[in-house]
Amino acid sequence: MPEESTPLLCPPDDLAAKLRVSATDARLLVALRAASSRFRGAVRWQVHKVDTTILANGTGTRDMILRARDVTDVRTVQIDGTTVEVEWDADGTLMRSDGRLWPRGRRNITVDLTYGFDPIPDDIAVAVQDQAEVVYNIIRGLSSKQVGGITLSYGQAEAVGVSQGWVDAVERYQLGGRA
């Protein structure tokens, strides 16, 4: 489970209105944290805006692809402590301005950068909201419930399944995914 300070990928108010509960409802917040964490795991990067320093492996190639997308700023890049000038793009690809190859090595390149979304794109928020709603509505350990003449049956699929919106958003935003 991510830290409580890790931003949710869907506003609690949106799901709260749909479920007719308070935006501070503990189960709702747990469901949103779980769905946000699951989305981050599926796309393999943070998604929300982050100012950070990444320690990367030198590839011995002209282009180095960072484990980040939607890069908005690259402040400094160092190879073994020596600052180098780079060209970069929003997809997280770096190229040395002097045209030289990145030296091979483990954790020999430091990149100080900003990447991620602020605000979170609507399709991510909707996918996370849908997943959080499923998590919120599943009663753990309950396989069926009868009220009057209506019987509801729950299976494992409801707890782990995903919507087509989720599949599309993961495909669109995963590292190496379509733009």
Residue frames as a rotation matrix with the C-alpha (Angstrom) as fourth column:
MET 1
0.589 0.808 0.000 0.00
0.808 -0.589 0.000 0.00
0.000 0.000 -1.000 0.00
PRO 2
-0.129 -0.657 0.742 1.44
0.545 -0.672 -0.501 3.41
0.828 0.340 0.445 -0.91
GLU 3
-0.815 -0.184 -0.549 2.06
0.565 -0.461 -0.684 6.05
-0.127 -0.868 0.480 1.72
GLU 4
0.211 0.950 -0.229 -0.92
0.854 -0.293 -0.429 8.24
-0.475 -0.105 -0.874 2.53
SER 5
0.068 -0.242 -0.968 1.04
-0.117 -0.965 0.233 11.20
-0.991 0.097 -0.094 1.11
THR 6
-0.879 -0.293 0.376 1.17
0.303 0.266 0.915 9.54
-0.368 0.918 -0.145 -2.34
PRO 7
-0.594 0.687 -0.419 -1.41
-0.710 -0.693 -0.129 11.41
-0.379 0.221 0.899 -4.41
LEU 8
-0.091 0.689 0.719 -4.59
0.253 0.715 -0.652 9.61
-0.963 0.122 -0.240 -5.33
LEU 9
-0.938 -0.298 0.180 -5.16
0.220 -0.108 0.969 9.30
-0.269 0.949 0.166 -9.07
CYS 10
-0.293 0.903 0.315 -8.86
0.523 -0.124 0.844 10.19
0.801 0.412 -0.435 -8.72
PRO 11
-0.668 0.079 0.740 -10.44
-0.516 -0.766 -0.384 12.89
0.536 -0.638 0.552 -6.54
PRO 12
-0.937 0.317 -0.150 -12.28
0.333 0.670 -0.664 11.34
-0.110 -0.671 -0.733 -3.55
ASP 13
-0.521 0.775 -0.357 -15.23
-0.434 -0.601 -0.672 13.72
-0.735 -0.195 0.649 -4.10
ASP 14
-0.387 0.359 -0.849 -16.03
-0.891 0.090 0.444 12.14
0.236 0.929 0.285 -7.48
LEU 15
-0.658 0.101 -0.746 -16.29
0.062 0.995 0.080 8.59
0.750 0.006 -0.661 -6.12
ALA 16
-0.917 0.321 -0.238 -17.98
0.241 -0.031 -0.970 9.77
-0.319 -0.947 -0.049 -2.91
ALA 17
-0.454 0.785 -0.422 -20.76
-0.782 -0.578 -0.235 11.42
-0.428 0.223 0.876 -4.90
LYS 18
-0.333 0.282 -0.900 -21.26
-0.677 0.593 0.436 8.27
0.656 0.754 -0.007 -6.95
LEU 19
-0.604 0.008 -0.797 -21.38
0.354 0.899 -0.259 6.04
0.714 -0.439 -0.546 -3.84
ARG 20
0.368 0.752 0.547 -23.34
-0.131 -0.540 0.831 8.56
0.920 -0.378 -0.100 -1.75
VAL 21
0.570 -0.296 -0.766 -20.78
0.818 0.285 0.499 8.54
0.071 -0.912 0.405 1.07
SER 22
0.873 -0.321 -0.368 -18.46
-0.141 -0.888 0.439 11.14
-0.467 -0.331 -0.820 2.55
ALA 23
0.721 -0.676 -0.151 -15.22
-0.240 -0.039 -0.970 11.93
0.650 0.735 -0.190 0.70
THR 24
-0.172 -0.788 0.591 -13.46
-0.922 -0.083 -0.378 11.19
0.347 -0.610 -0.712 4.00
ASP 25
0.825 0.521 0.219 -15.00
-0.562 0.797 0.222 7.71
-0.059 -0.306 0.950 4.34
ALA 26
0.025 -0.903 0.428 -12.15
-0.716 0.283 0.638 5.39
-0.698 -0.322 -0.639 5.38
ARG 27
0.123 0.066 0.990 -13.23
0.377 0.920 -0.108 2.51
-0.918 0.386 0.088 3.09
LEU 28
0.957 0.248 0.153 -13.51
0.242 -0.384 -0.891 4.88
-0.162 0.890 -0.427 0.15
LEU 29
0.604 -0.788 -0.123 -9.99
-0.790 -0.612 0.041 6.24
-0.107 0.072 -0.992 0.74
VAL 30
-0.118 -0.613 0.781 -8.56
-0.354 0.761 0.543 2.72
-0.928 -0.213 -0.307 1.14
ALA 31
0.463 0.375 0.803 -10.24
0.562 0.576 -0.594 1.69
-0.685 0.726 0.056 -2.13
LEU 32
0.993 -0.105 -0.057 -8.86
-0.115 -0.698 -0.707 4.76
0.034 0.709 -0.705 -3.94
ARG 33
0.244 -0.958 0.149 -5.34
-0.859 -0.142 0.492 4.17
-0.450 -0.248 -0.858 -2.57
ALA 34
-0.052 -0.227 0.973 -5.49
0.055 0.972 0.229 0.53
-0.997 0.065 -0.038 -3.65
ALA 35
0.722 0.391 0.570 -6.77
0.568 0.134 -0.812 1.38
-0.394 0.910 -0.126 -7.15
SER 36
0.865 -0.468 -0.184 -4.20
-0.502 -0.814 -0.292 4.19
-0.013 0.345 -0.938 -7.55
SER 37
0.012 -0.886 0.463 -1.40
-0.699 0.324 0.638 1.86
-0.715 -0.331 -0.615 -6.43
ARG 38
0.174 0.130 0.976 -2.61
0.393 0.900 -0.190 -0.87
-0.903 0.417 0.105 -8.78
PHE 39
0.971 0.189 0.149 -2.63
0.214 -0.392 -0.895 1.59
-0.111 0.900 -0.421 -11.71
ARG 40
0.533 -0.842 -0.083 0.90
-0.827 -0.539 0.162 2.80
-0.181 -0.018 -0.983 -10.91
GLY 41
-0.120 -0.570 0.813 2.07
-0.330 0.795 0.509 -0.81
-0.936 -0.207 -0.284 -10.79
ALA 42
0.499 0.410 0.764 0.41
0.524 0.559 -0.642 -1.61
-0.690 0.721 0.064 -14.10
VAL 43
0.980 -0.103 0.171 2.01
0.081 -0.579 -0.812 1.33
0.182 0.809 -0.559 -15.92
ARG 44
0.443 -0.857 -0.264 5.35
0.890 0.455 0.016 0.99
0.106 -0.242 0.964 -14.07
TRP 45
-0.651 -0.644 0.402 5.85
0.501 -0.762 -0.410 4.67
0.570 -0.066 0.819 -13.16
GLN 46
-0.836 0.205 -0.509 4.47
0.435 -0.316 -0.843 7.22
-0.334 -0.926 0.175 -10.69
VAL 47
-0.126 0.790 0.600 2.04
0.940 -0.098 0.327 9.01
0.317 0.605 -0.730 -13.07
HIS 48
0.856 0.448 -0.258 1.57
0.512 -0.805 0.300 12.04
-0.073 -0.389 -0.918 -10.77
LYS 49
0.642 -0.614 0.459 3.95
-0.149 -0.687 -0.711 15.02
0.752 0.389 -0.533 -11.02
VAL 50
0.808 -0.487 -0.330 7.27
0.537 0.381 0.753 14.34
-0.241 -0.786 0.570 -9.27
ASP 51
0.628 -0.765 0.143 10.41
-0.619 -0.603 -0.504 16.45
0.472 0.228 -0.852 -8.80
THR 52
0.893 -0.248 0.375 13.13
-0.076 0.739 0.669 13.88
-0.443 -0.626 0.642 -8.21
THR 53
-0.014 -0.928 -0.373 16.59
-0.986 -0.049 0.159 12.56
-0.166 0.370 -0.914 -8.91
ILE 54
0.953 0.299 0.040 16.93
-0.278 0.923 -0.265 9.27
-0.116 0.241 0.964 -10.78
LEU 55
-0.134 -0.971 0.199 20.01
-0.704 0.234 0.670 7.08
-0.697 -0.050 -0.715 -10.65
ALA 56
0.835 0.496 -0.240 20.25
-0.488 0.464 -0.739 5.27
-0.255 0.734 0.629 -14.00
ASN 57
0.251 -0.721 0.646 22.44
0.356 0.689 0.631 2.67
-0.900 0.072 0.429 -15.67
GLY 58
-0.131 -0.396 -0.909 24.60
-0.762 -0.547 0.348 3.83
-0.635 0.738 -0.230 -18.57
THR 59
0.664 0.621 0.416 23.52
-0.204 0.686 -0.699 1.95
-0.719 0.379 0.582 -21.69
GLY 60
-0.406 -0.857 0.317 26.47
0.228 0.240 0.943 2.30
-0.885 0.456 0.098 -24.08
THR 61
-0.069 0.490 0.869 24.00
0.995 0.098 0.023 3.68
-0.074 0.866 -0.494 -26.63
ARG 62
-0.759 -0.174 0.628 23.21
0.360 -0.915 0.182 7.11
0.543 0.364 0.757 -28.08
ASP 63
-0.076 0.830 0.552 19.75
-0.515 -0.507 0.691 7.36
0.854 -0.232 0.466 -26.47
MET 64
-0.966 -0.080 -0.244 18.99
0.168 0.522 -0.836 6.62
0.195 -0.849 -0.491 -22.84
ILE 65
-0.136 0.985 0.103 15.35
-0.094 -0.116 0.989 5.93
0.986 0.125 0.109 -22.01
LEU 66
-0.851 -0.131 0.509 14.38
-0.484 -0.182 -0.856 6.85
0.205 -0.975 0.091 -18.45
ARG 67
-0.620 0.690 -0.373 11.69
0.723 0.687 0.071 5.04
0.306 -0.225 -0.925 -16.46
ALA 68
-0.404 0.505 -0.763 9.55
0.291 -0.719 -0.630 8.17
-0.867 -0.477 0.144 -16.66
ARG 69
-0.333 0.370 0.867 7.07
0.915 -0.094 0.392 9.77
0.226 0.924 -0.307 -19.05
ASP 70
0.643 0.623 0.445 5.69
0.566 -0.778 0.272 13.21
0.516 0.077 -0.853 -19.57
VAL 71
-0.153 -0.826 -0.543 9.02
0.958 -0.259 0.124 14.78
-0.243 -0.501 0.830 -18.64
THR 72
0.824 0.492 0.281 8.63
0.540 -0.832 -0.124 18.54
0.173 0.254 -0.952 -18.26
ASP 73
0.736 -0.632 0.242 12.11
-0.640 -0.767 -0.057 19.52
0.221 -0.113 -0.969 -17.04
VAL 74
0.641 -0.690 -0.336 15.61
0.709 0.700 -0.085 18.05
0.294 -0.184 0.938 -16.93
ARG 75
0.977 -0.214 -0.004 17.66
-0.188 -0.865 0.465 20.25
-0.103 -0.454 -0.885 -14.62
THR 76
0.083 -0.995 -0.053 20.98
-0.979 -0.091 0.181 18.42
-0.185 0.036 -0.982 -14.50
VAL 77
0.980 0.033 -0.195 22.53
-0.076 0.973 -0.219 15.21
0.182 0.229 0.956 -15.76
GLN 78
0.247 -0.934 0.260 25.78
-0.946 -0.174 0.274 13.83
-0.211 -0.313 -0.926 -14.37
ILE 79
0.753 -0.202 -0.626 27.97
-0.073 0.920 -0.384 10.93
0.654 0.335 0.678 -15.44
ASP 80
0.259 -0.640 -0.723 30.01
0.870 0.480 -0.114 9.70
0.420 -0.599 0.682 -12.47
GLY 81
0.228 -0.068 -0.971 29.65
0.776 -0.590 0.224 13.16
-0.588 -0.805 -0.082 -10.87
THR 82
-0.817 -0.528 -0.232 30.54
0.259 -0.695 0.670 15.22
-0.515 0.488 0.705 -13.97
THR 83
0.130 0.924 -0.360 27.75
-0.011 -0.362 -0.932 17.38
-0.991 0.125 -0.037 -15.40
VAL 84
-0.830 -0.293 0.475 26.93
0.447 0.161 0.880 16.88
-0.334 0.942 -0.002 -19.08
GLU 85
-0.496 0.667 -0.555 24.60
-0.703 -0.684 -0.194 18.77
-0.510 0.294 0.809 -21.41
VAL 86
-0.747 0.311 0.588 21.69
0.434 0.898 0.076 16.80
-0.504 0.312 -0.806 -22.85
GLU 87
-0.626 0.740 -0.246 18.78
-0.702 -0.398 0.590 17.03
0.339 0.542 0.769 -25.22
TRP 88
-0.904 0.373 0.208 15.60
0.161 0.749 -0.643 15.37
-0.395 -0.547 -0.738 -24.00
ASP 89
-0.626 0.780 -0.006 11.99
-0.299 -0.232 0.926 14.78
0.720 0.581 0.378 -24.90
ALA 90
-0.115 0.708 0.697 8.74
-0.979 -0.201 0.042 14.33
0.170 -0.677 0.716 -23.00
ASP 91
0.707 0.378 -0.597 8.88
-0.367 0.918 0.147 10.55
0.604 0.115 0.788 -23.50
GLY 92
0.823 -0.415 0.388 11.90
-0.341 0.186 0.922 10.40
-0.454 -0.891 0.012 -21.18
THR 93
0.681 -0.635 0.364 14.59
0.730 0.547 -0.410 9.91
0.062 0.545 0.836 -23.82
LEU 94
0.696 -0.555 -0.455 17.95
-0.216 -0.767 0.605 11.62
-0.685 -0.322 -0.654 -23.20
MET 95
0.685 -0.595 0.420 20.72
0.681 0.319 -0.659 12.18
0.258 0.738 0.624 -25.74
ARG 96
0.097 -0.737 -0.669 24.07
0.682 -0.440 0.584 13.77
-0.725 -0.513 0.460 -24.95
SER 97
0.838 0.255 -0.482 24.44
-0.067 -0.829 -0.555 17.16
-0.541 0.497 -0.678 -26.65
ASP 98
-0.002 -0.933 -0.360 28.05
-0.778 -0.225 0.587 16.33
-0.628 0.282 -0.725 -27.63
GLY 99
0.442 0.306 -0.843 26.79
-0.847 0.453 -0.280 13.28
0.296 0.838 0.459 -29.59
ARG 100
-0.662 -0.744 -0.091 28.82
-0.653 0.632 -0.417 10.81
0.368 -0.216 -0.904 -27.51
LEU 101
0.001 0.599 -0.800 27.41
0.071 0.798 0.598 7.50
0.997 -0.058 -0.042 -26.31
TRP 102
0.624 0.234 0.746 26.31
-0.731 -0.165 0.662 7.00
0.278 -0.958 0.068 -22.73
PRO 103
-0.497 -0.857 -0.137 29.06
-0.735 0.499 -0.459 5.06
0.462 -0.127 -0.878 -20.94
ARG 104
0.237 0.525 -0.817 28.10
0.036 0.836 0.548 1.57
0.971 -0.159 0.179 -19.81
GLY 105
-0.846 -0.530 0.049 27.79
-0.065 0.011 -0.998 1.17
0.528 -0.848 -0.044 -16.08
ARG 106
-0.044 0.805 -0.592 25.53
0.816 0.371 0.443 0.48
0.576 -0.463 -0.674 -13.16
ARG 107
0.700 0.477 -0.532 24.01
0.708 -0.560 0.429 3.52
-0.093 -0.677 -0.730 -11.45
ASN 108
-0.341 -0.933 -0.114 26.58
0.866 -0.359 0.348 5.81
-0.365 0.020 0.931 -13.06
ILE 109
-0.712 0.169 0.681 24.18
0.332 -0.774 0.540 8.46
0.618 0.611 0.495 -14.37
THR 110
-0.501 0.527 -0.687 22.25
0.689 -0.237 -0.685 10.89
-0.524 -0.816 -0.244 -12.17
VAL 111
-0.617 0.407 0.673 19.30
0.445 -0.524 0.726 12.80
0.649 0.748 0.142 -13.63
ASP 112
-0.709 0.428 -0.561 17.55
0.366 -0.457 -0.811 15.61
-0.603 -0.780 0.168 -11.73
LEU 113
-0.903 0.398 0.162 14.15
0.084 -0.205 0.975 16.08
0.422 0.894 0.152 -13.39
THR 114
-0.495 0.861 0.113 10.42
-0.514 -0.186 -0.837 16.70
-0.700 -0.473 0.535 -13.21
TYR 115
-0.890 0.276 -0.363 7.95
-0.200 0.481 0.854 14.28
0.410 0.832 -0.373 -14.77
GLY 116
-0.699 0.687 -0.198 4.34
0.694 0.586 -0.418 13.17
-0.171 -0.429 -0.887 -14.50
PHE 117
-0.313 0.732 0.605 0.89
0.535 -0.390 0.749 14.71
0.784 0.558 -0.270 -14.67
ASP 118
-0.529 0.343 -0.776 -0.66
0.652 -0.421 -0.630 17.61
-0.543 -0.840 0.000 -12.80
PRO 119
0.046 0.646 0.762 -3.60
-0.893 0.369 -0.258 17.37
-0.448 -0.669 0.593 -13.14
ILE 120
-0.646 -0.160 0.747 -4.16
0.001 0.978 0.210 13.66
-0.764 0.137 -0.631 -13.69
PRO 121
-0.858 0.340 -0.385 -5.73
-0.449 -0.135 0.883 13.00
0.248 0.931 0.269 -17.14
ASP 122
-0.085 0.957 0.277 -9.45
-0.989 -0.047 -0.142 12.26
-0.123 -0.286 0.950 -17.06
ASP 123
0.435 0.302 -0.848 -9.14
-0.549 0.835 0.016 8.77
0.713 0.459 0.529 -18.54
ILE 124
-0.605 -0.656 -0.450 -6.76
0.064 0.524 -0.850 7.72
0.793 -0.543 -0.275 -15.74
ALA 125
-0.820 0.314 0.479 -9.03
-0.570 -0.370 -0.733 9.22
-0.053 -0.874 0.483 -13.07
VAL 126
0.210 0.961 -0.182 -12.11
-0.970 0.227 0.083 7.45
0.121 0.159 0.980 -14.49
ALA 127
0.166 -0.214 -0.963 -10.31
-0.222 0.943 -0.248 4.09
0.961 0.254 0.109 -14.74
VAL 128
-0.848 -0.514 -0.131 -9.06
0.043 0.181 -0.983 4.40
0.529 -0.839 -0.131 -11.14
GLN 129
-0.535 0.730 0.425 -12.51
-0.838 -0.393 -0.379 5.51
-0.109 -0.559 0.822 -9.96
ASP 130
0.373 0.696 -0.614 -14.15
-0.764 0.606 0.222 2.48
0.527 0.386 0.757 -11.60
GLN 131
-0.153 -0.528 -0.836 -11.61
0.110 0.831 -0.545 0.11
0.982 -0.175 -0.069 -10.02
ALA 132
-0.945 -0.199 0.258 -11.97
-0.200 -0.271 -0.942 1.78
0.257 -0.942 0.216 -6.61
GLU 133
-0.124 0.976 0.178 -15.76
-0.986 -0.142 0.091 1.44
0.114 -0.165 0.980 -6.82
VAL 134
0.387 0.195 -0.901 -15.39
-0.285 0.955 0.084 -2.32
0.877 0.224 0.425 -7.37
VAL 135
-0.582 -0.686 -0.436 -12.97
0.262 0.349 -0.900 -2.58
0.770 -0.638 -0.023 -4.44
TYR 136
-0.793 0.316 0.521 -15.30
-0.593 -0.596 -0.542 -0.50
0.139 -0.738 0.660 -2.25
ASN 137
0.121 0.991 -0.049 -18.35
-0.973 0.128 0.194 -2.64
0.198 0.025 0.980 -3.03
ILE 138
0.058 -0.143 -0.988 -16.73
-0.110 0.983 -0.149 -6.06
0.992 0.117 0.042 -2.55
ILE 139
0.563 0.131 0.816 -17.37
-0.822 -0.020 0.570 -7.43
0.091 -0.991 0.096 0.92
ARG 140
-0.392 -0.844 -0.366 -14.39
-0.763 0.521 -0.383 -9.63
0.513 0.129 -0.848 1.70
GLY 141
-0.953 -0.078 0.292 -15.23
-0.232 0.806 -0.544 -13.21
-0.193 -0.587 -0.786 2.60
LEU 142
-0.071 0.992 0.100 -18.81
-0.341 0.070 -0.938 -12.91
-0.937 -0.101 0.333 1.33
SER 143
-0.920 -0.244 0.307 -19.73
0.167 0.466 0.869 -15.13
-0.355 0.850 -0.388 -1.62
SER 144
-0.502 0.800 0.329 -23.47
0.426 -0.102 0.899 -14.36
0.753 0.592 -0.289 -1.73
LYS 145
-0.940 0.298 -0.165 -26.08
-0.007 -0.501 -0.866 -12.29
-0.341 -0.813 0.473 0.01
GLN 146
-0.497 0.844 0.203 -29.87
0.690 0.243 0.682 -12.58
0.526 0.479 -0.703 -0.03
VAL 147
-0.896 0.351 -0.272 -32.23
-0.090 -0.743 -0.663 -9.71
-0.435 -0.570 0.697 0.66
GLY 148
0.070 0.982 -0.175 -35.89
-0.713 -0.073 -0.697 -10.53
-0.697 0.173 0.695 0.21
GLY 149
0.792 0.298 0.532 -36.23
0.120 0.780 -0.615 -12.32
-0.598 0.551 0.582 -3.12
ILE 150
0.816 -0.552 -0.171 -32.93
-0.406 -0.338 -0.849 -11.02
0.411 0.763 -0.500 -4.51
THR 151
0.735 -0.670 0.104 -29.68
0.390 0.544 0.743 -12.97
-0.554 -0.506 0.661 -4.23
LEU 152
0.745 -0.616 -0.255 -26.34
-0.648 -0.579 -0.495 -11.36
0.157 0.534 -0.831 -5.07
SER 153
0.832 -0.540 0.126 -23.37
0.488 0.822 0.294 -13.61
-0.263 -0.183 0.947 -5.76
TYR 154
0.668 -0.707 -0.230 -19.79
-0.718 -0.694 0.047 -12.40
-0.193 0.134 -0.972 -5.64
GLY 155
0.880 -0.467 0.089 -16.88
0.475 0.855 -0.207 -14.20
0.020 0.225 0.974 -7.21
GLN 156
0.114 -0.941 -0.319 -13.16
0.648 -0.172 0.742 -13.66
-0.753 -0.291 0.590 -7.29
ALA 157
-0.241 -0.203 0.949 -13.53
0.948 -0.260 0.185 -12.02
0.210 0.944 0.255 -10.73
GLU 158
0.730 0.575 0.368 -15.30
0.486 -0.816 0.312 -9.00
0.480 -0.049 -0.876 -9.24
ALA 159
0.814 -0.444 -0.374 -12.34
0.198 -0.393 0.898 -8.33
-0.546 -0.805 -0.232 -6.98
VAL 160
-0.143 -0.989 0.035 -9.64
0.290 -0.007 0.957 -8.60
-0.946 0.147 0.288 -9.62
GLY 161
0.143 0.253 0.957 -11.35
0.979 0.108 -0.174 -7.80
-0.148 0.961 -0.232 -12.94
VAL 162
-0.603 -0.336 -0.724 -10.87
0.223 -0.942 0.251 -4.54
-0.766 -0.010 0.643 -14.79
SER 163
0.547 0.817 -0.184 -12.93
0.131 -0.300 -0.945 -2.45
-0.827 0.493 -0.271 -17.18
GLN 164
0.443 -0.349 0.826 -12.07
0.894 0.105 -0.436 -1.78
0.065 0.931 0.358 -20.81
GLY 165
0.879 -0.104 0.465 -11.40
-0.082 -0.994 -0.066 1.83
0.469 0.020 -0.883 -19.76
TRP 166
0.690 -0.655 0.308 -8.74
-0.354 0.066 0.933 0.51
-0.632 -0.752 -0.187 -17.36
VAL 167
0.347 -0.548 0.761 -7.14
0.690 0.699 0.188 -1.66
-0.635 0.460 0.621 -20.05
ASP 168
0.612 -0.059 0.788 -7.08
0.667 -0.497 -0.555 1.26
0.424 0.866 -0.265 -22.49
ALA 169
0.900 -0.265 0.346 -5.64
-0.379 -0.868 0.321 3.71
0.215 -0.420 -0.882 -19.93
VAL 170
0.549 -0.737 0.394 -2.92
-0.059 0.435 0.898 1.25
-0.834 -0.517 0.195 -18.85
GLU 171
0.341 -0.402 0.849 -1.98
0.891 0.425 -0.157 0.62
-0.298 0.811 0.504 -22.47
ARG 172
0.737 0.031 0.675 -1.89
0.395 -0.830 -0.394 4.35
0.548 0.557 -0.624 -23.22
TYR 173
0.759 -0.345 0.551 0.18
-0.555 -0.786 0.273 5.40
0.339 -0.513 -0.788 -20.18
GLN 174
0.848 -0.502 0.169 2.49
0.274 0.689 0.671 2.46
-0.453 -0.523 0.722 -19.50
LEU 175
0.058 -0.906 -0.419 6.17
-0.518 -0.386 0.763 2.92
-0.853 0.172 -0.492 -20.17
GLY 176
-0.889 -0.444 0.107 6.65
-0.107 0.430 0.896 2.18
-0.444 0.786 -0.431 -23.84
GLY 177
-0.172 0.923 0.345 2.89
0.670 0.366 -0.646 2.42
-0.722 0.120 -0.681 -24.45
ARG 178
-0.237 0.182 0.954 1.07
0.881 -0.374 0.290 4.28
0.410 0.909 -0.071 -27.18
ALA 179
-0.957 -0.170 -0.235 0.67
0.254 -0.884 -0.393 8.03
-0.141 -0.436 0.889 -26.77
